[in-house]
Amino acid sequence: MTKLRERKNNRKAVLRVLYGAVERNRPEVSGSALHDQLDLPDEDLSAACAYLADDGLISVDWTSHRTPATVSLTHEGLRLMEEEDERKDQG
């Protein structure tokens, strides 16, 4: 079982990858690409995606094995990441 800090870091990493994809005009990221970029175990990636989806920040199409097939930021997720980006630019 991963620790709370690791789970939070995993969720932030997922959001960063998805936001980076949006900046490159790629609204969706395949689960396998996300897995490759983050190098997370399937269960940790799935847990991070499930949490973020439950919060309404991402949309996930799941495989039959409950791993992400495709993942994208929702409007709320995009707004959150843009706000974070603006705070970094101002700080």
Buried (B, 14 or more C-beta within 10 A) or exposed (E): EBEEEEBEBBBEBBBBBBBEBBEEEEEBBBBEBBBEBBEBEBEBBBBBBBBBBEEEBBBBEBEEEEBBBBBBBBEEBBEBBEEBEEEEEEE
